[in-house]
Structures are given as structure tokens and as C-alpha cells.
């Protein structure tokens, strides 16, 4: 059974992406889930997938390797009476075809953006895809954190076309969504730290929180973006 420290990691987050409720609703409207199977590859705790299938005749499959996140998702789906199966498996290793698919912030599981787009073409012909992209020319500090795999938005769209996708919908996370995402990504651990100031892990946690905050505001706030694409074949 995970302890409070482990459970605190993403406890304040709605989902692991810079995305508010109204933006999520728009994306799911564009994806147009009505029935059939919807798979979320790299689902985490599957909150967006639960939203996608809730109130429809569709069933969901959430695939991820994080057992803590999977258990959280299972509890949420059961409590809300939504048909979502959680599978503990590497996203790139999932075999099957789905009427709709989601892959949000999980391109790394496939080896990068281009590899993910190519692989996902074998899974579905209707895809909600989310990935980081540079909003402006990256600073050396931002590049040092995120590396060469992050593309500019025009280059990301070219990668979609090169792998056989057409863009039905494009939107990007705004600054408020980013600020909320980064704040909630730290908030769970901060609350744990305030409740456990004398824990042996407190010093390391405090340093982690300070580093994350500094990196965000000084290196990549307003520099790293996040694109949401509804793609079709």
C-alpha cells in the first residue's frame, strides 16, 4: 500500500496536463465520442478518458505503467459508474484498434513525437493528441531541461502530415492553464511537507519544490507550450 508521501505526488492535479475543464470539453466535443472503444495510451489516472466516455455508449481502456495512478483511476471510474478498464502496461506495447484514442503528454513512451504519431496511426483513425511544443525560441535553460525532442508548433504539424494525419482541431494551452498545472503539480507535495516538516524526506522535498518553481518561472514559463490536436485519417 503506497504511503502518504507517494500518494501526495499528483494528488492536487485534475489531470497531468495544462488543461482546464472548458478546454477539455471543447476537445472531447471535437473528438466526438459516442460509442465503440476509446483507448488512452499513457493515461495516468485516466481522468480525461473518464470524461470522454461518461454519458456515452462507449467503453474506455486506460493504459499506463504507474500503478498508483491506475488504482486512483479505477476508484474514480467505479465511484462514477463509468465503463473504463485500467491496464498496467507500457503504452507503446498495447496491441489493438480503437474507434477513438487519446495520447496526452505521453509521446516519450513511444520514443518521441514522430514515433508516437506513426505508431498511433496503427491504433485508430481518430486521435486526440497532446504534446509539448516551443511557443518561442527556447532559451538555453529551457532547452537544457527538455532537450531536442520538443518541436515548434509548425514542425509538430508537419510531423502530423508526414505520418498521415490531418488536423481537425488545433488549440494550445494558455498561460492560466500552464500556471494552474505547474501549481497543482507542486501542491500535493507542498501540503505533505507542511504536514510532515520533520520527516527524513522533508529536506529533499523542499529542494525539489524550490527547483521546480525556479525552473518554471525563470526557464520555461511562456517558452514551452502545449498543443492539443484532434487528428483524423
Beta strands, then each sheet from edge to edge (+ up, - down):
strand 1: 37-41
strand 2: 59-64
strand 3: 84-88
strand 4: 100-104
strand 5: 126-134
strand 6: 151-152
strand 7: 166-172
strand 8: 224-232
sheet 1: 3+ 2+ 1+ 4+ 5+ 6+
sheet 2: 3+ 2+ 1+ 4+ 5+ 8- 7+
end
